[in-house]
Amino acid sequence: MQKMYWKPLRIFLLALTFGSVLTVVGKSLLYSSPEKGPSADFSFPPDIPLAEWQPLGSESFEDKKATNLVSAKLYRYQHQENKIPLDIEMRYVIDTDGDIKTMLNKHLNSETSPGTLTIHHQEGIGFYGLAATAERAYLSSCINPYGGSTVTAEQFRNNRNTYDLQIARLVPWLLGQQELRDFRCLWTILSVSLEDTTAEQAYPVLENAWVSWYAWWQPRFPKP
């Protein structure tokens, strides 16, 4: 009788212990801080085709405020019909939380940093933010290694939890071939001058360019 009494209790304790371990491991994976991501060299291409826009050249630049910046490049375009000039800044960052508002405030001068971001969603692409100063209108977003584009840290982390914690990524992680969590981002800023237009008129121009830009970059995200 005594053995029969202890058997279910032992099973219960084993199940409780196993469940506690799973809970701790799960929380550490879902809510851990960004790990040190891959730091392989990467250089942006000199030219990128953009539908309805004529390329005017590109130039690399440094951002000394970004300790997690791998590479950065500025692309300049002019619309083929109305001749509107378009600037696109690309920053390849690692070990990031993907919060666009924080990155904008940190990397842009206070005089040129846009105000409140209004977040929008495009089916098949993801989230992006729109904002403007008196001089320029901006569209900014984070192109993710997996999943759609994001603007907030919560959206970025949800992408990581959804797409990084996959069985297909577990084996390479156990073998030390890649990080389990991929905290990289292609931080994108599109902007146009408001000298001859308004922000409300400029936003659709930026959104159309963003659709083509994202379509080119998403399948070409840098390898880890």
N, C-alpha and C positions, 0 to 999 in steps of 0.2 A: 504493500500500500504506500509506503514511504517513497519508493522509487517512482511509483505512478504519480505521486504528488509533485515531485521535483521535476519530472520530465516536461510538463507544459510550462512550468515557471522558467526552466532553462531556455526553452524555445522562445518564450516571450522576451527574456532578457537579451538573447542573441538578436532577435528581430529589432528590439529597441536600440541596441548598440549599432547595428548595421544601418538603421534608418537615420540615426544621429550623425554617423560618418557621412552618409550620402548628403544630408542637409548641409553640413559644414563644407563639403567639397563643392556642392552646387552653389552655395552663396559665394564662395571664394572665386568661382568662375564667372558668375553673373555680375557680381558687384566689385570685383577687384579693380584697382587703379590701372591705368594704361601701363603696359610693360614696355621695356626697351625694345622697340621694333627693329626691323631690318634697316641697315644703314648702307646698303650697297649703293655705289655710285649710279647716278642717273642724270642724263642731260636731256632737256627738252629739244625736240626737233626744231630746226630753223624756220620751217614753214608748215602751216596746217591749213588745208582747204576749208573754206567756210561758205556755204551756199548763199548766194546773192551778195557776197562781199569780196572786194578786191584786196588782197594782202598788200600792205605797205612796208613790210619788213618786221623784224623782231630783234630784241636785244636782251641779253641776260642781265640780271641785277642782283645785288646783295641785300640781305635784310638782316642786319646785325642784331636786331631785337629778337630774332627767332633762333633759339639754340637747337631746335629740332628740325631746321630747314635743310633739306638735301639739295634742292635746286630751285631756281626761280627764273621766269622769263616773261617779258612783256611783248605781246603781239599787237600790231596796229593794222586796222582795216579801214576801208572806205566803202560805203554802200554803192553798188553799181548804178543805181537809179538816182537817188536823191543826194548822193555824195556825203552823207552823214559819216563823220569819223567815229570809229569804235576802238576802244582800248580793251585788251583782255590780259589781266595779270594771272599768271599761273604759279602756284607755290606747291611743291611736293614736300609735305611734312610727314614726319613720323612721330610716334609716341605722343599722340594728340587726343584730346577729348572731343574734338570736332565741333566745338562751340563757335559758330561764326561771329556772333556779337563780340565775344571776348577777343577773338583774333583781330577783328576790325579795329577795336579800340586800342589794341596793343601795337599793331603794326602800322596803322595810318596816323598821321598827325592829327591832333585834335581839331585843327582848323579845317581839315579836309575829310575827317571821318564822318560818314553819313549818320543821320539820326536814327530813329526807331525803325527797326526792320519789320516789315509786314511779311508774314510767311505765307507762301502759296504752294500748291501741290499740282504737279502735272502728271497725269496718268502715264505709266510706262517709264517715267524718269525719276520722280521723287519730289523732294521739297527744295525750295529756293527762297531767298529773301530779297525784297525790294526796298530801297531807301534812296534818299536824295539830299543833297545840300543845295545851296543857292546856285552853285555852278554846275553840278553834275548829277546824273541819275545813275544808280548802281543796281546791279543784280549780283548776288553772291551766294555761293553754295559750296558744299563739300562733296566731291565725287568720291564715292566709297569703293574700296577694292571688291566688295561683294554687296549686293543689294542696291537700292535706289539712292539718290543724292539726299543729303541731310543738311539741316541748318542748326538745330539745337544739339546740345550734348546728349539729351535724352533720346532723340532720334538716332544719333550716331551709335549710342550704346545698344539701343534696340536692334539695330542692324548687326552689331557684333554678336549679340546674344542669339539672333536668329540664324545668321549665316556662318559664323565662325565655329560654333559648337556643333560641328558635324562629324559623323563617324569617319568620313573620307579625310578629314583634317587631323583626326586623332592619331592615326598611325604615323604619319610624317612627323608629328609633334613628339611622339614617344621615341622616335628614332633620331630626334634632334635636327631634323631637316628644315623645320620652319616653326614659327611661333604659333601657339594655339589661337591666340587672340591677335587680330591684325588691326592695329591702331594707326593706320596710314590714311592719308587724305590728299587728294588733289584739290587744294583750296583755290577756287576760281572767283575772280572779280571782273565782271563786264561793266563798262561805264561809257556813257556818252555825254557830251557837253549839252548844257541847257541854254546856251547863248541864244539860239533861235527857236527854241521850243519849250514845252513845259514837261514836268516830270510825268504827268498823266499821258502825254503823247509819246514820251520816250520809253516808258515801260514796255509797251507791246513790241517795240523795236528790239529791246534787250531780250525779251522772252523768246522771240523768233530766233534770234541768234543763239540763244542758250540751247534751244532744242537741237540745232545742228551741231553745236559744239559738244554737247554731252554725247550725242550719238557717235561722234568720232572718237571721243576719249574713253568711254566706258569699256569697250572691248580691248583698249590698248593701255589699261592701267599698268603701271610699272610692275615687273615681276619682283617678288620679295628676295 
